[in-house]
Amino acid sequence: MADIHDIDIAFMPCNQPYTMTVEQLLNAARMVKPKVLFPYHYGQTNVSGIPTQLETEGIDVRIRHYE
């Protein structure tokens, strides 16, 4: 993932046991540095703190509730 650059929009899954934890998503987002990040597939995982944790990285986090 560290070799991926110039990403405008990234969709990253965040839900255990099958996808990333919140911490893994944060690390992945910091590596890729997308302009906009949409966490998805988070189910009951609390992703509300992700925007605050990435605000100094210049990543616009957009949380949507997909059904």
LUMSEKE-960978 format. One record per residue (C-alpha): residue in three letters; x, y, z. Coordinates in nm, 3 decimals, padded with zeros to 5 digits. Layout:
<recs>
<ALA; <X; Y; Z>>
...
</recs>
This chain:
<recs>
<MET; <00.000; 00.000; 00.000>>
<ALA; <00.291; 00.235; 00.059>>
<ASP; <00.353; 00.239; -00.317>>
<ILE; <00.005; 00.372; -00.396>>
<HIS; <00.002; 00.748; -00.460>>
<ASP; <-00.217; 01.027; -00.598>>
<ILE; <-00.547; 00.881; -00.478>>
<ASP; <-00.849; 01.108; -00.497>>
<ILE; <-01.106; 00.882; -00.332>>
<ALA; <-01.052; 00.565; -00.128>>
<PHE; <-01.313; 00.322; 00.000>>
<MET; <-01.177; 00.118; 00.289>>
<PRO; <-01.363; -00.156; 00.478>>
<CYS; <-01.357; -00.155; 00.855>>
<ASN; <-01.522; -00.439; 01.043>>
<GLN; <-01.387; -00.741; 01.224>>
<PRO; <-01.336; -01.031; 01.184>>
<TYR; <-01.317; -01.009; 00.804>>
<THR; <-01.177; -00.663; 00.725>>
<MET; <-00.958; -00.401; 00.894>>
<THR; <-00.985; -00.276; 01.250>>
<VAL; <-01.021; 00.098; 01.301>>
<GLU; <-00.648; 00.119; 01.380>>
<GLN; <-00.558; -00.074; 01.065>>
<LEU; <-00.782; 00.155; 00.859>>
<LEU; <-00.614; 00.462; 01.009>>
<ASN; <-00.270; 00.322; 00.925>>
<ALA; <-00.378; 00.234; 00.571>>
<ALA; <-00.526; 00.581; 00.517>>
<ARG; <-00.206; 00.744; 00.642>>
<MET; <-00.006; 00.532; 00.396>>
<VAL; <-00.224; 00.594; 00.091>>
<LYS; <-00.317; 00.956; 00.180>>
<PRO; <-00.634; 00.984; -00.025>>
<LYS; <-00.797; 01.324; -00.061>>
<VAL; <-01.131; 01.171; 00.043>>
<LEU; <-01.186; 00.855; 00.248>>
<PHE; <-01.512; 00.663; 00.274>>
<PRO; <-01.503; 00.395; 00.546>>
<TYR; <-01.753; 00.120; 00.460>>
<HIS; <-01.865; -00.227; 00.567>>
<TYR; <-01.832; -00.116; 00.928>>
<GLY; <-02.156; -00.267; 01.062>>
<GLN; <-02.156; -00.216; 01.440>>
<THR; <-01.795; -00.088; 01.448>>
<ASN; <-01.773; 00.267; 01.582>>
<VAL; <-01.608; 00.471; 01.305>>
<SER; <-01.718; 00.813; 01.437>>
<GLY; <-01.368; 00.897; 01.568>>
<ILE; <-01.192; 00.841; 01.235>>
<PRO; <-01.245; 01.196; 01.098>>
<THR; <-01.088; 01.350; 01.409>>
<GLN; <-00.793; 01.112; 01.402>>
<LEU; <-00.718; 01.193; 01.037>>
<GLU; <-00.792; 01.567; 01.030>>
<THR; <-00.424; 01.663; 01.067>>
<GLU; <-00.342; 01.436; 00.771>>
<GLY; <-00.553; 01.648; 00.535>>
<ILE; <-00.786; 01.355; 00.458>>
<ASP; <-01.155; 01.441; 00.419>>
<VAL; <-01.336; 01.150; 00.587>>
<ARG; <-01.698; 01.103; 00.481>>
<ILE; <-01.900; 00.857; 00.683>>
<ARG; <-02.220; 00.740; 00.517>>
<HIS; <-02.472; 00.485; 00.636>>
<TYR; <-02.514; 00.241; 00.350>>
<GLU; <-02.791; -00.016; 00.360>>
</recs>
